[in-house]
């Protein structure tokens, strides 16, 4: 079955089809023919044409939850979200245990900022199938995007033992731990993740941020310099390096980072200037 992957502002903002396999059991010949034509149109990126074929298939097989599921997925590709929601709700009405339609509906609610509904639907998926890792991942992302950090921490604690090592989920978990001031736990998670994914600047940057907030300034400086070896012009890493340097009483080094940012990112430079001359570290930037 097709599934849509929604990714929030913390990750990627997109809606894509992960699979184009449709079950055609119990469908008549016309329905099967129209479904196959719809799949061909999808493979060519012609989602409007695919929608028309799914609608024709439903005329012959009106009680097929799988057709409504795929129809909803194609409506998402066309950014026709109300139509997508209607199609997916019809799929669920036909088959109340059809977890893929619940998942896709949760994705559409996420895309349309209907956060409470997205959470409810995704939690329903997990009740139907506790091992549905994609649904758990999506739920965690919704919590992150809606700034529900305590819920995100709990969600990732449930997710990570069930999932293969995943850079983005671990990064988000570390960020949620940092945001909820579980700093020692955040450092432990982020250090392990950096070992698994050593070349991800965002992850290294987040580790440096957590170390700074924990007061381990020299370690933070070392980590953030590591990020800059990989990406010398990374503005967020330079900003956070300046915060660690300033907190560690090395104001000249912090001002050197300010000089760099002044020429590349005036907004971050302005924030850094205010922090340095207010004589306190107010916050650290994250990606």
N, C-alpha and C positions, 0 to 999 in steps of 0.2 A: 504494500500500500504506500501511497505517497505520504510523506510527512513534511511539514514546513518547519524549518528551523528559524526561530526568531532569536536575534541577539540584541541585547540592550545597548544603551549608551556606554556601558562599561566594557563592552566587547566590540561587536560589529553591529551596525544597524542594517539588517537585511532580512528578506524572506525568500528562501530558496526551496526547491523540491529536492528531497534527498533520494527519492526512489520513484520509479514510474511503473511499478508492477501492480496490476489490478487483478483481483480475484473475480472471476466471471462465473462462479458456480451458480447454478439455478437461473441463469439468464437465457432468454431465448436467442434465436439466431440473429435477429435484427439488433438486439441489444449488444451482443458480442461484436457484431460488425461495427457498430457505431463507437463502441469503446476502443476497439483497435484503431479506428480512424482518429479518435481523440488522442490516443497515445502517440500516434505518428505526428500529429500536429504539435503536441507538446515537445517532442524531440526536436522539432524544427523551430521551436520558440514561438509558435503561433497559438497563443493561449486563447484569444478570442474565438478562433476557429475550433479549438478543442472544446471550449464551453458549449458551442452550438452542437457538437456531436454528443456531448454528455447529455444535454437536454433532450436530444432525440432518443438517446438510449433510455432515458427515464420514461419516455412515452411508452416504450415497450416493456420496461421493467421498473415500475415506479416504487418498488419496495426494496431496492438494493442500496443498503447503507454505503457500500464501497463506492458506488457511483457518485452519491452525494458528497462523500469525503473528497474524492478527486475533483469534483466540480468546485467545491469550496476552495481547494488548493489553487486551482486555476484562477478563480476570482481574486485571490490574494495577489497573484502575479499581475493582474490587471488593476490592482489597488482598488478593487470594488469590494470594500470590506463589509458593508452591510449585506451584500449578496452572499459573501463568503460565510458570514455568521449564520444567515438563514439556511444555507445549504448544509452546513455542519450540524446545526441544530436538528434539521430533518434527518440527517444520518443517525444522530443519537436517538431521536424519537423512534426510529425503526429498530435500532439495536442499542439498548441502553448500556451494554457492556463493551461497546466498540471503542476501545481505548485510544486508537489512533485519531478518531474524530474528536474525542475530548482533548487530546494533546494539541491537535491543530486549532481547535477552538480557543484553547488557552493562548496559543501563539497569536491568533488574530486579536484577541482581547489585549494582549501585551502591545501589539503594534498600534492599537487605537487608544492606548493609555487608559484602558478600563481595568485598572490594576486589581481591584477587589475581585472582579469576576474572573480575571486570569488566575488569581491564586486559588479561588474556589474550584475552578475546573481542573487545574493541574493537580490539586490535592486529590480530586476524585480519581484521576488517572492512577495516582500512587496507591490509592485504596484498591483499585481494580488489579493493579500489577505493581507490587512493591519493588520489583526488580527493573522497572522501566527507567533506566538511567537517564535517557534524554528528557523525560518529564521532570525528573528531580533536578537535572541541570537547569532546565528552563525556569522552574520554580525558584531556584536559588538566584538566578539572574534577575528575575522580577523583583525579588526582595532587595537585591543590590540597587537596581535602577530606581526603586521607590524609596531608597534611603532607610529601609527597615533592617538595620544592621544586626540587631539581636536575632531577628528571624533568619537572616542570612547565615549567621554563625551556626545556628542550629541546623539549618538546611544543609550546609556544606559538611557538617560533622556526620550527617546521615548519608550524604552522597559519596564522599571520597572513599570509604571502605568498599563501596560497591563498584566503583568506576576504575578503569585503567588510568595510569598516571596521565594527568591532563594539565598542561601548562596554565590555561586560562582559569580553570576552576580553582586550582591551587593559589594562583595569584589573587583571585577575588577573595578566597578564604583568608589569605594573609591580610588583605586590605580590610576586610570586615573585622578581623581580630584587632587590627591596629585602630580602627575607628571606634571600637568598643573598649579601647584601652586595655586589652589583654595582650600587653606588649611582649612579654616573655614568650608567650605561646605564639604570637605572630612571628617573632624572630625565628623560633624553632621551625615553624612551617615554611617560612620564606628561605631560610638557609638550606633546608632539605630540597626545596624546589629549585633553588639556584644550582645545587649539585646535579639535579636531574636535567635541568635546562640551562646550561651555563652561559649561553650567549644571548639571553633575552634581557635587553636593557631595561625594559619596564619592570621586570621582576627584581633585578638588581637594585633599581632605583627604589622600589617599594621596601626592600630590605634595608637600604640606607635610611629611609624615612623612619622605619620602626626603630632602628638603632638610635637615631637622633632623639626620638621621643623618649627612649629608655635611658638617655643620658650617656650612652656609650659612643661619645663623639669621635674618638680616634678610629674606632672600628667603622663607624658610618663614613668617615672621610675615606678610608681605605676602600670600602665597598663602592662608593660613588665614583672614586677615581677609576675603579675597574670598569664601571659603566662607561666612563668617558674614553677609555682605551678602545672600547668597542664602537662607540658612537661619539666622536669628539665634539660634535656640534649639538648634541642633545641638550636642549634648553632646560628641560625639567630636571635632569640630573645635575646640571650646573647650578640651578637655583637651589636644589636641596643640598648640594655640596656647600654652597655659600652659607646656608643655615647651619649646617654641622660645623663648619669652620668658625663661624661667628659665635655659636654656642660654646665651642671649644677654646674661645678667647684668641682666635687668630683673625682679627679684624682685617688686616692687610690682605690676607688670602681671600676673605669674603668679598672685599672690594674689587679684587681682580676678577672675580666671577661677575660682579655687578658691571664692570666695564665691558665684559664680553656681551652680557645680556642687553646692555644699553644700545648696542649696535644691531642686535638681532631680534629682540622681543621687548619692546618698550614697556608693555604692561607688566611683565614679570620683573623687569628692572625696577619699575616704580614701586612694586610691592616690596621688593628686596631693600630698596633704599629706605622706605619707611620703617622696615623692621630693624635694619642696622642702626638707624639714628633714633629709633625709639628704645634702643638698648635691650630688646627682648625678642626672642623667637616666638612668633605668633602661631605659625602653622607651616606645614610642609606641603609641597605640591605633589599630586599624584597624577598619573595618566589615566 
